[in-house]
Amino acid sequence: MAIQLGDTFVLGLGGHLWVVISDPCKHAGDFVIVNITTDVNRAGTDCELNAGDHQWVRHKSYVNFGDARKVNPTEGTKISAYMANGTIAKHFPVNPVVLQKIIAAAKTSKALPTGFLAYI
């Protein structure tokens, strides 16, 4: 099970939903993930999501570009294996319209870590 653009997963119990916002196939297996939180003070308002934008989102939420992570191929393989065995909870992929909204916001966000834009 290879990680793909738009895939989502939750790390740990009660954790945040993480969204894959770059295509691992285009960057030798490297990709960027961002999390969704209801904490506007932590995430800022670069990209607001509402109930219905994804099955996991039940309240007004925000994409947290400041906590974005770049995942390398080794880490991606581990995440895939953990999703396959249930250690990491895989969720429905983000629909293409919402994914494009997140990617567009990432491209203009001042919170996205330096260098990550090259993967978006």
C-alpha positions in Angstrom: 0.0 0.0 0.0 1.9 3.1 -1.2 1.1 6.5 0.1 -0.7 8.8 -2.4 -1.5 12.4 -2.7 -4.7 13.1 -0.7 -4.4 10.1 1.7 -5.2 10.8 5.3 -4.4 9.1 8.6 -4.4 9.6 12.4 -1.3 9.1 14.5 -2.2 7.8 18.0 -5.4 7.8 19.9 -7.1 11.2 19.8 -4.5 12.5 17.4 -4.9 14.9 14.6 -5.8 13.9 11.0 -2.8 14.2 8.7 -3.2 14.8 5.0 -0.7 14.0 2.3 -0.5 17.3 0.2 2.3 16.4 -2.2 2.8 13.5 -4.6 5.4 11.0 -3.5 5.8 9.8 -7.1 7.0 13.2 -8.2 9.7 13.6 -5.5 11.5 10.2 -5.3 9.2 9.1 -2.5 9.5 12.3 -0.4 6.1 14.0 0.5 4.7 16.6 2.8 1.9 16.1 5.3 -0.1 18.6 7.3 -2.5 18.2 10.1 -6.0 19.4 10.8 -6.9 20.9 14.1 -9.7 22.9 15.8 -7.1 25.2 17.5 -7.1 28.3 15.4 -4.5 29.9 17.6 -2.0 27.2 16.8 -2.9 26.7 13.1 -4.0 30.2 12.0 -6.6 30.8 9.3 -4.7 30.1 6.1 -7.1 27.2 5.3 -10.4 26.7 7.1 -12.3 23.5 6.8 -15.9 22.8 7.9 -18.0 19.8 8.7 -18.5 17.8 5.5 -15.2 18.8 4.0 -13.9 15.4 5.1 -15.6 12.6 7.1 -13.2 13.2 10.1 -14.0 17.0 10.2 -17.0 17.6 12.5 -16.4 21.2 13.6 -14.8 24.2 12.1 -11.1 23.2 11.7 -7.9 24.6 10.3 -5.0 23.2 8.3 -1.9 23.6 10.4 0.9 24.4 7.9 3.3 25.4 10.7 3.5 21.7 11.9 3.9 20.4 8.3 6.4 17.5 8.0 8.4 16.3 5.1 8.4 12.5 5.0 11.2 10.6 3.4 10.8 7.2 1.5 11.9 5.2 4.6 9.4 6.9 6.8 6.7 6.6 4.2 7.2 2.9 4.0 6.9 2.6 7.8 3.7 4.7 7.7 2.3 2.4 5.0 3.2 -0.7 7.0 1.6 0.8 10.2 -1.6 1.6 8.2 -1.7 -1.9 6.8 -1.4 -3.5 10.3 -3.8 -1.0 12.0 -1.2 0.7 14.2 -2.0 4.0 12.3 -5.6 4.6 11.5 -6.0 5.2 7.8 -9.0 7.4 6.9 -10.8 8.3 3.7 -8.7 10.3 1.2 -9.5 14.0 0.9 -11.8 14.7 -2.0 -10.1 16.5 -4.9 -11.8 19.9 -4.4 -10.9 20.1 -0.7 -7.4 18.8 -1.5 -6.9 21.6 -4.1 -8.1 24.1 -1.5 -5.5 22.9 1.0 -2.7 22.9 -1.6 -3.6 26.4 -2.8 -3.5 27.6 0.8 -0.1 25.9 1.3 1.3 27.7 -1.6 0.6 31.1 -0.1 1.0 30.2 3.6 3.8 32.0 5.5 3.7 29.2 8.1 4.8 26.4 5.8 8.4 25.5 6.7 11.1 26.8 4.3 11.8 24.4 1.5 8.5 22.5 1.7 7.0 24.5 -1.1 9.2 22.8 -3.6 7.3 19.5 -2.9 3.8 21.1 -3.3 
